[in-house]
Amino acid sequence: IHGVGSGPVTTEVDELPVLFARSGLQSGAEGDQVSLLQLLGLTRGKRHVVGAPLRRLDDGVEVAAELHDHVNQLAKKEYPRLHPEELRVMIVHAGARILPELQEHHEPLVAYAEKYLGKTGLDIRVNTRIASATPEEAVLNSGERIPTRTIISSSGTALHPVLDQLPFERDERGRLKTDPTTRVLGSKNVWAAGDCAAVPHPKGGTAPPVAVFAMRAGRHAAKSVLATITGKQAKPFDFAGMGEACSLGRRRAVSQAFGFRMYGIPAWIAWRAMFVMFVPTWDRRIRLVMDWVLTPILGRDIVNVQMDEPYGVRQELYEPGQEVVRQGDIGKRLYVIWKGEAEVVRSGPNGEESLAVLGAGSHFGEAAVFENVRRNATVRAKTRLEVLSLGQAEAVSLSSAVRPFGEAMRHAPTPAEKATN
């Protein structure tokens, strides 16, 4: 997805994004007012959450379902002035149906999940992808733009670069191939387990990159090492998993264990019971179970998580027509154009006036940042625009510590620069 990650990069996303948006309020482009209560989460169907021997099928479906359930209950109890139609949750899926892992052998579970999620009000879109993501919206491959200001990505992580330095055979995903005992092929004293290893699955293929298989393979690798040291024969990895499960919100789920299918509340109870088995220490297990028991009676806890702005230089992406800074906003960041063009405009009594067009290497926003004043013009992306931004505190500290930078940023601006403080 262009614009997701540490910088503007292009990445294939083959599974689910989840969107939650609350619209209808006004805001500044830099977030100095609360405007759209929005959440966009990106997931890949073959990336699973740590924690249960029943393999969790799709983080995106679970996040969307739980989020939809939570925000509707929260709005009803704490924010009665919010109308249900203002709360929007959308699942965008690249495939023809959700939960692809179940389609081949457990299609009835998929049908139940689709039907149930549809009844809850979730908007499920299939055969659709996210093309790019900006600070204010997600752009679908159909061209549709979905307003959102926060992106949570659970699309997985790349393998560790140290693998590139090892002279061993790797599979199509870049994982080290191992024999059934977890010994790396072509080695005598190297074993691998977890996401970096392609460990043969007892029923064919390789073990999926999920926590329960990583934990079991890690233990088996340790036993293989011990067997090698003591001169014994190492045994093959024989854990085939126990099943799959996916929570659908509102204490409903779909699951299968050893081929036996469960739906609704029984599936949810079985999923939670199996989850508890992997929680360390009995005191945590008891606290967790008590929380689950009391939540339907007392409701969920609401916590205001205070998060500081990311420190340092930030790479940002804007699609044509989007505003980078807005006239009248308080300046919190300064910007340097990396790629693309931006137009500087100012609204006045006679309408909007175009002041300048800025290209790669141009910077704007420094006057508002250093002088702590409001923006006197709007900067809008003219083409797809990639910028580097620096927060006010970092810019002030950097200008004090590095004299050439401070002088460059505080120099007498040209008319175009002066118009874009």
C-alpha positions in Angstrom: 0.0 0.0 0.0 1.5 3.3 -1.0 1.9 5.5 2.0 1.8 2.7 4.7 4.9 2.0 6.8 7.9 3.9 7.8 7.8 5.8 4.6 6.0 6.0 1.3 6.4 2.5 0.0 4.5 0.2 -2.3 3.4 -3.1 -0.7 1.0 -5.8 -1.9 -1.9 -6.4 0.5 -3.8 -9.5 -0.4 -6.3 -9.5 2.5 -8.4 -7.4 4.7 -8.5 -3.7 5.7 -10.9 -2.6 8.4 -12.4 0.8 8.6 -14.2 2.7 11.3 -15.2 6.3 10.7 -17.3 8.9 12.6 -18.1 11.7 10.2 -19.7 15.1 10.3 -17.3 17.2 12.4 -14.8 19.9 11.4 -11.1 19.9 11.9 -7.8 21.3 11.0 -5.6 19.3 8.6 -3.0 18.9 11.3 -5.4 17.5 13.9 -5.5 20.5 16.2 -9.2 19.7 16.7 -10.9 16.4 17.0 -12.7 15.8 13.7 -13.2 12.4 12.2 -13.1 9.6 14.7 -11.7 7.2 12.3 -9.8 4.0 12.4 -8.4 2.0 9.5 -6.7 -1.4 10.1 -4.9 -3.4 7.5 -4.4 -7.1 7.8 -3.3 -10.0 5.7 -5.4 -13.2 5.9 -2.3 -15.4 6.3 -1.0 -13.4 9.3 -2.4 -14.6 12.6 -2.6 -13.2 16.1 -0.6 -14.8 18.9 -2.4 -16.7 21.6 -4.5 -19.7 20.9 -4.1 -23.3 20.0 -7.2 -22.9 17.9 -5.6 -21.0 15.1 -7.2 -17.6 14.7 -8.2 -17.2 11.1 -8.3 -13.5 10.2 -7.2 -10.6 12.4 -9.1 -8.2 10.1 -12.5 -9.9 10.5 -12.0 -10.1 14.3 -10.9 -6.5 14.6 -13.8 -5.3 12.5 -16.4 -7.4 14.4 -15.1 -6.5 17.8 -14.7 -2.9 17.0 -18.2 -2.6 15.5 -19.6 -4.3 18.6 -17.6 -2.1 21.0 -18.3 1.3 19.4 -22.0 0.6 19.0 -22.3 -0.3 22.7 -20.1 2.6 23.7 -22.1 5.1 21.6 -25.4 3.8 23.0 -24.2 4.1 26.6 -21.8 7.0 26.7 -22.6 9.1 23.6 -26.4 8.9 23.1 -26.2 11.9 20.6 -24.4 9.7 18.1 -26.7 8.0 15.7 -26.0 4.4 14.6 -25.8 5.4 11.0 -22.9 7.7 11.8 -20.8 4.7 12.8 -19.3 3.0 9.8 -17.4 -0.2 9.7 -16.2 -1.7 6.4 -14.3 -4.8 5.6 -12.5 -4.7 2.2 -11.4 -8.1 1.1 -9.2 -8.9 -1.9 -10.7 -12.4 -2.4 -14.1 -13.5 -3.4 -15.1 -14.5 0.1 -13.8 -13.8 3.6 -12.1 -16.5 5.8 -10.4 -18.2 2.8 -8.7 -20.8 5.1 -12.1 -22.4 5.8 -13.6 -22.4 2.3 -12.1 -25.6 1.1 -13.2 -27.9 3.9 -15.6 -25.9 6.1 -17.6 -23.7 3.7 -20.7 -23.7 6.1 -18.6 -21.8 8.6 -17.8 -19.1 6.1 -21.4 -18.8 5.1 -22.5 -18.4 8.7 -19.8 -15.8 9.3 -20.8 -13.8 6.2 -24.5 -13.9 7.1 -24.0 -13.0 10.7 -21.6 -10.1 10.1 -24.1 -8.8 7.4 -26.9 -8.8 10.0 -24.7 -6.7 12.4 -24.4 -3.9 9.9 -20.9 -4.6 8.7 -20.3 -3.5 5.1 -18.3 -6.3 3.5 -16.7 -5.6 0.1 -15.0 -8.4 -1.8 -12.6 -8.4 -4.7 -11.3 -5.0 -3.6 -7.9 -3.8 -2.5 -6.4 -0.7 -0.9 -4.3 1.2 -3.5 -2.8 3.9 -1.3 -3.2 5.5 2.1 -2.7 9.1 3.1 -3.0 11.0 6.4 -6.7 11.6 5.7 -8.0 8.8 3.6 -7.6 5.3 2.1 -7.9 5.0 -1.7 -9.4 1.7 -3.0 -8.3 0.2 -6.3 -11.7 1.2 -7.7 -10.8 4.8 -7.1 -13.2 5.3 -4.2 -11.8 7.3 -1.4 -12.6 6.5 2.2 -12.0 9.2 4.8 -9.7 8.0 7.7 -7.0 9.6 9.8 -5.4 6.6 11.6 -4.0 3.5 10.0 -3.2 0.4 12.0 -1.3 -2.2 10.0 -1.1 -5.8 11.0 0.1 -6.9 7.5 3.0 -8.9 8.9 6.7 -8.2 9.0 9.6 -9.0 6.8 12.0 -11.7 7.7 15.1 -10.7 9.6 18.0 -9.5 7.3 20.4 -12.0 9.0 18.8 -14.7 7.0 20.2 -13.2 3.8 23.7 -13.9 5.2 23.1 -17.6 5.7 24.1 -20.0 2.9 21.1 -22.3 3.3 18.2 -23.2 1.1 15.0 -21.1 1.5 11.4 -21.5 0.3 9.4 -19.1 -1.8 8.7 -16.9 1.2 12.3 -16.6 2.2 12.1 -19.0 5.1 14.9 -21.5 5.9 13.9 -25.0 4.8 14.3 -27.6 7.5 13.9 -31.4 7.8 11.1 -32.9 9.9 13.3 -32.6 13.0 13.7 -28.8 12.5 17.3 -29.1 11.4 18.1 -26.6 8.6 18.7 -28.4 5.3 22.4 -28.5 4.3 23.6 -27.9 7.9 24.8 -30.1 10.8 24.3 -27.9 13.8 21.7 -25.3 12.8 18.0 -25.6 13.8 15.2 -23.2 13.0 11.6 -22.6 14.2 9.0 -19.9 14.0 8.4 -17.3 11.3 11.9 -17.7 9.8 11.6 -21.5 9.3 9.7 -23.6 6.8 9.1 -26.6 9.1 7.4 -29.6 7.4 3.8 -30.0 8.5 2.8 -33.6 9.5 -0.1 -33.5 7.1 1.9 -31.9 4.2 3.1 -28.5 3.4 4.8 -26.4 6.0 3.7 -25.2 9.4 1.8 -21.8 9.3 3.5 -18.7 10.8 1.3 -18.6 13.9 2.3 -18.5 17.6 1.1 -22.0 18.6 3.2 -23.6 15.8 6.2 -21.4 16.6 6.0 -22.4 20.3 5.7 -26.1 19.5 8.4 -26.0 16.9 10.7 -24.1 19.2 10.3 -26.7 21.9 10.8 -29.5 19.3 14.0 -27.8 18.1 15.4 -27.7 21.6 14.6 -31.4 22.0 16.4 -32.1 18.6 19.4 -30.2 19.8 19.5 -32.2 23.0 19.1 -35.4 21.1 22.0 -34.6 18.9 24.2 -33.7 21.8 23.4 -36.9 23.6 23.8 -39.0 20.5 20.1 -40.0 20.3 17.9 -40.0 17.2 15.9 -36.8 16.9 12.2 -37.3 16.3 10.1 -35.5 13.6 7.9 -32.6 14.4 4.4 -34.1 14.8 2.1 -31.2 15.9 -0.7 -30.8 13.3 -2.7 -28.1 15.2 -6.1 -28.4 16.8 -8.3 -26.4 14.6 -9.2 -22.8 13.6 -11.4 -20.1 15.1 -12.6 -16.6 14.3 -14.4 -14.3 16.7 -17.4 -12.4 15.2 -18.1 -10.1 18.0 -21.1 -10.0 20.4 -19.9 -13.3 21.9 -20.2 -15.2 18.7 -17.6 -17.1 16.7 -17.0 -19.9 14.2 -14.6 -22.6 14.8 -13.6 -26.1 14.0 -11.6 -28.5 16.2 -10.4 -31.8 14.8 -13.0 -31.4 12.0 -15.9 -30.7 14.3 -17.7 -27.5 13.5 -19.1 -25.0 16.0 -21.2 -21.9 15.5 -22.3 -18.9 17.6 -22.0 -18.8 21.4 -20.7 -22.4 21.7 -17.9 -21.6 19.3 -17.1 -18.5 21.2 -17.0 -20.3 24.5 -14.8 -23.0 23.1 -12.4 -20.4 21.6 -12.1 -18.5 24.9 -11.6 -21.7 26.9 -8.8 -22.8 24.6 -7.3 -19.3 24.7 -7.0 -19.5 28.4 -4.7 -22.5 28.2 -2.0 -20.4 26.6 -2.1 -17.6 29.1 0.9 -17.8 31.4 0.4 -18.1 35.2 -2.9 -18.9 37.0 -3.4 -15.5 38.4 -3.6 -14.0 34.9 -5.9 -16.7 33.8 -8.3 -16.1 36.7 -8.2 -12.3 36.2 -8.9 -12.8 32.5 -11.8 -15.2 33.0 -13.3 -12.9 35.7 -13.1 -10.0 33.2 -14.9 -12.0 30.6 -17.6 -13.0 33.1 -18.2 -9.5 34.4 -18.0 -7.6 31.1 -21.6 -8.6 30.0 -22.8 -7.3 33.4 -20.7 -4.2 34.0 -19.7 -3.4 30.5 -16.2 -2.8 29.1 -13.6 -0.5 30.7 -13.0 2.7 28.8 -9.4 3.9 28.8 -8.1 7.2 27.3 -4.7 6.2 25.9 -2.5 9.3 25.7 -0.1 9.0 22.7 2.6 11.5 21.9 3.3 12.6 18.4 6.0 10.5 16.6 9.4 12.0 17.2 11.7 12.8 14.4 11.3 13.1 10.6 8.1 11.6 9.2 7.4 10.6 5.6 3.9 11.4 4.4 1.9 10.8 1.3 -0.9 13.0 -0.2 -3.1 12.3 -3.2 -4.0 15.1 -5.7 -6.4 17.6 -4.2 -5.6 16.8 -0.5 -4.6 19.6 1.8 -1.2 19.3 3.6 -1.7 22.4 5.7 -4.8 24.5 5.9 -5.2 28.3 6.2 -6.0 29.3 9.8 -4.5 26.1 11.4 -1.9 26.4 14.1 1.5 25.4 12.7 2.8 22.2 14.3 5.1 20.8 11.6 7.3 22.1 8.8 7.5 20.3 5.5 10.1 19.5 2.7 8.8 18.2 -0.6 10.4 15.0 -1.6 8.5 14.1 -4.8 5.6 15.8 -6.6 4.2 19.3 -6.7 2.0 21.3 -4.3 -0.1 24.4 -5.0 -0.2 27.3 -2.5 -3.6 29.0 -2.3 -5.1 31.7 -0.1 -8.8 32.4 0.6 -9.9 36.0 0.7 -12.9 38.3 0.1 -12.7 37.7 -3.6 -12.4 33.9 -3.3 -9.4 31.6 -3.6 -6.2 32.9 -5.0 -3.3 30.7 -6.4 0.0 32.0 -5.0 2.6 29.5 -6.1 3.5 26.0 -7.2 6.2 24.2 -5.2 8.3 21.3 -6.4 10.8 18.8 -5.1 13.3 20.4 -2.6 10.9 23.3 -1.6 10.0 23.7 2.0 7.1 25.4 3.7 5.5 25.8 7.1 8.7 27.1 8.9 7.3 30.5 9.8 4.3 29.2 11.6 6.4 26.6 13.4 9.1 29.0 14.6 6.9 32.0 15.3 4.0 29.9 16.7 1.4 31.6 14.5 -1.5 30.3 12.4 -1.1 29.3 8.7 -1.8 32.2 6.4 -2.3 29.9 3.3 -3.3 26.5 2.3 -0.9 24.0 0.6 -2.7 21.4 -1.5 -1.2 18.5 -3.4 -1.2 19.2 -7.2 0.1 15.7 -8.0 0.8 12.7 -5.9 2.9 14.4 -3.2 5.5 12.8 -0.9 6.9 15.1 1.8 9.2 14.9 4.8 7.8 16.6 7.9 9.4 17.6 11.2 7.5 18.4 14.4 7.7 21.8 16.0 9.7 20.7 19.1 12.2 18.8 17.0 12.5 21.7 14.5 13.2 24.2 17.3 15.7 21.9 19.0 17.5 21.1 15.8 17.7 24.7 14.7 19.3 25.5 18.1 21.8 22.6 17.9 22.7 22.8 14.2 23.3 26.5 13.3 23.3 26.0 9.5 19.8 24.3 9.7 18.5 27.1 11.9 19.8 29.8 9.6 18.4 28.1 6.5 14.9 27.7 8.1 14.8 31.2 9.6 16.2 33.1 6.6 14.1 35.9 5.1 11.5 34.0 2.9 10.7 34.7 -0.7 7.2 35.8 -1.5 6.1 32.3 -2.2 7.6 31.0 1.0 6.2 33.8 3.0 2.7 32.9 1.7 3.1 29.4 3.0 4.0 29.8 6.6 
